């Protein structure tokens, strides 16, 4: 039986740390942009309930992408 060792921040190389920080920054920017759009968009221009979309947006990269592709009425 093998045991899994948790990887800590200090176990990552500086390149890996940079990638994690860059991807985290993109994720945060996407989510903030989606939540701002959702907050300012009138409810009739949103497909479904705004409260559900607010929760969906929290799902990593997938949530904001789903909101922008399926949550907005044209």
Backbone as CSV, one residue per row, in Angstrom:
resi,resn,N_x,N_y,N_z,CA_x,CA_y,CA_z,C_x,C_y,C_z
1,UNK,0.840,-1.170,0.000,0.000,0.000,0.000,0.894,1.245,0.000
2,UNK,0.612,2.160,-0.912,1.399,3.385,-0.983,0.614,4.533,-0.354
3,UNK,1.350,5.448,0.234,0.684,6.617,0.814,1.009,7.826,-0.042
4,UNK,0.041,8.736,-0.133,0.236,9.949,-0.916,0.767,11.045,-0.008
5,UNK,1.793,11.721,-0.484,2.344,12.841,0.265,1.692,14.118,-0.242
6,UNK,1.247,14.942,0.672,0.682,16.228,0.281,1.795,17.123,-0.234
7,UNK,1.486,17.842,-1.285,2.447,18.772,-1.851,2.199,20.134,-1.234
8,UNK,3.239,20.714,-0.683,3.125,22.040,-0.094,3.683,23.074,-1.069
9,UNK,3.412,24.332,-0.781,3.884,25.431,-1.633,5.402,25.373,-1.806
10,UNK,6.107,25.078,-0.730,7.572,25.054,-0.789,8.110,23.859,-1.583
11,UNK,7.277,22.842,-1.806,7.692,21.702,-2.631,7.698,22.054,-4.122
12,UNK,6.977,23.091,-4.500,6.881,23.478,-5.911,8.115,24.274,-6.336
13,UNK,8.479,24.114,-7.591,9.562,24.930,-8.131,9.050,26.350,-8.326
14,UNK,9.948,27.283,-8.531,9.518,28.671,-8.736,8.667,28.788,-10.008
15,UNK,8.955,27.982,-11.020,8.141,27.977,-12.238,6.732,27.476,-11.977
16,UNK,6.619,26.418,-11.192,5.305,25.876,-10.845,4.521,26.872,-9.994
17,UNK,5.198,27.535,-9.072,4.547,28.551,-8.258,4.021,29.687,-9.128
18,UNK,4.800,30.081,-10.125,4.383,31.156,-11.031,3.140,30.753,-11.813
19,UNK,3.093,29.502,-12.272,1.930,29.016,-13.022,0.691,29.009,-12.127
20,UNK,0.832,28.534,-10.897,-0.296,28.511,-9.962,-0.796,29.930,-9.711
21,UNK,0.105,30.870,-9.499,-0.295,32.257,-9.260,-0.968,32.872,-10.487
22,UNK,-0.449,32.586,-11.678,-1.042,33.128,-12.901,-2.451,32.572,-13.118
23,UNK,-2.609,31.262,-12.961,-3.928,30.648,-13.141,-4.910,31.131,-12.074
24,UNK,-4.436,31.312,-10.863,-5.297,31.834,-9.793,-5.751,33.250,-10.108
25,UNK,-4.854,34.038,-10.662,-5.190,35.413,-11.031,-6.245,35.446,-12.131
26,UNK,-6.091,34.586,-13.120,-7.073,34.503,-14.208,-8.426,34.070,-13.650
27,UNK,-8.431,33.064,-12.781,-9.670,32.569,-12.191,-10.376,33.669,-11.409
28,UNK,-9.627,34.380,-10.585,-10.210,35.447,-9.784,-10.766,36.559,-10.662
29,UNK,-10.050,36.893,-11.719,-10.511,37.941,-12.643,-11.794,37.521,-13.356
30,UNK,-11.825,36.274,-13.817,-13.036,35.769,-14.483,-14.235,35.805,-13.536
31,UNK,-14.042,35.324,-12.322,-15.141,35.276,-11.357,-15.606,36.686,-10.994
32,UNK,-14.674,37.586,-10.748,-15.050,38.961,-10.383,-15.810,39.643,-11.513
33,UNK,-15.364,39.426,-12.742,-16.041,40.009,-13.902,-17.447,39.432,-14.056
34,UNK,-17.572,38.119,-13.885,-18.886,37.475,-14.013,-19.834,37.929,-12.907
35,UNK,-19.344,37.985,-11.659,-20.206,38.427,-10.558,-20.618,39.887,-10.732
36,UNK,-19.719,40.723,-11.213,-20.057,42.130,-11.452,-21.113,42.247,-12.539
37,UNK,-20.939,41.493,-13.616,-21.928,41.504,-14.692,-23.283,41.018,-14.180
38,UNK,-23.261,39.942,-13.416,-24.505,39.384,-12.878,-25.210,40.386,-11.960
39,UNK,-24.449,41.084,-11.140,-25.033,42.038,-10.196,-25.662,43.237,-10.898
40,UNK,-25.100,43.633,-12.030,-25.594,44.828,-12.718,-26.580,44.520,-13.842
41,UNK,-26.659,43.274,-14.250,-27.570,42.887,-15.336,-28.986,42.700,-14.790
42,UNK,-29.992,43.284,-15.442,-31.381,43.090,-14.992,-31.780,41.610,-15.043
43,UNK,-32.545,41.162,-14.075,-32.949,39.759,-13.977,-33.589,39.210,-15.261
44,UNK,-34.412,39.991,-15.987,-34.992,39.452,-17.220,-33.954,39.134,-18.308
45,UNK,-32.745,39.671,-18.173,-31.695,39.414,-19.162,-30.758,38.291,-18.747
46,UNK,-31.163,37.539,-17.704,-30.374,36.401,-17.222,-31.207,35.143,-17.391
47,UNK,-30.612,34.095,-17.947,-31.301,32.800,-18.081,-31.295,32.100,-16.731
48,UNK,-32.418,32.053,-16.069,-32.517,31.399,-14.763,-32.410,32.395,-13.628
49,UNK,-32.278,31.845,-12.428,-32.221,32.685,-11.225,-30.813,33.212,-10.998
50,UNK,-30.734,34.466,-10.642,-29.440,35.086,-10.389,-28.706,34.412,-9.228
51,UNK,-29.433,33.978,-8.216,-28.785,33.330,-7.068,-28.093,32.032,-7.471
52,UNK,-28.701,31.304,-8.397,-28.089,30.052,-8.878,-26.833,30.372,-9.672
53,UNK,-26.904,31.381,-10.544,-25.725,31.755,-11.328,-24.600,32.261,-10.436
54,UNK,-24.933,32.963,-9.354,-23.898,33.437,-8.423,-23.121,32.258,-7.842
55,UNK,-23.826,31.170,-7.531,-23.165,29.969,-7.010,-22.364,29.261,-8.099
56,UNK,-22.915,29.188,-9.305,-22.232,28.512,-10.415,-20.911,29.211,-10.738
57,UNK,-20.902,30.526,-10.679,-19.700,31.292,-11.003,-18.532,30.904,-10.095
58,UNK,-18.831,30.429,-8.896,-17.781,30.045,-7.951,-17.057,28.757,-8.350
59,UNK,-17.509,28.076,-9.376,-16.919,26.801,-9.796,-15.703,27.000,-10.698
60,UNK,-14.581,27.274,-10.115,-13.304,27.393,-10.816,-13.467,28.121,-12.138
61,UNK,-12.799,27.644,-13.194,-12.875,28.298,-14.502,-14.213,28.019,-15.181
62,UNK,-14.763,26.878,-14.916,-15.977,26.449,-15.598,-17.178,27.350,-15.295
63,UNK,-17.333,27.783,-14.061,-18.494,28.585,-13.681,-18.634,29.883,-14.456
64,UNK,-17.599,30.740,-14.459,-17.709,31.981,-15.229,-17.915,31.742,-16.727
65,UNK,-17.255,30.721,-17.256,-17.418,30.409,-18.686,-18.858,30.003,-18.969
66,UNK,-19.435,29.172,-18.108,-20.841,28.777,-18.279,-21.766,29.985,-18.187
67,UNK,-21.490,30.883,-17.245,-22.329,32.070,-17.110,-22.287,32.904,-18.382
68,UNK,-21.092,33.166,-18.899,-20.978,34.020,-20.085,-21.504,33.341,-21.355
69,UNK,-21.482,32.013,-21.408,-21.961,31.320,-22.608,-23.429,30.921,-22.535
70,UNK,-23.954,30.692,-21.322,-25.333,30.211,-21.202,-26.226,31.042,-20.292
71,UNK,-25.655,31.898,-19.476,-26.438,32.603,-18.483,-27.003,33.945,-18.927
72,UNK,-26.496,34.468,-20.032,-26.904,35.804,-20.471,-27.834,35.685,-21.677
73,UNK,-28.952,36.384,-21.599,-29.877,36.442,-22.743,-29.435,37.549,-23.681
74,UNK,-29.421,37.244,-24.943,-28.951,38.207,-25.946,-29.900,39.247,-26.334
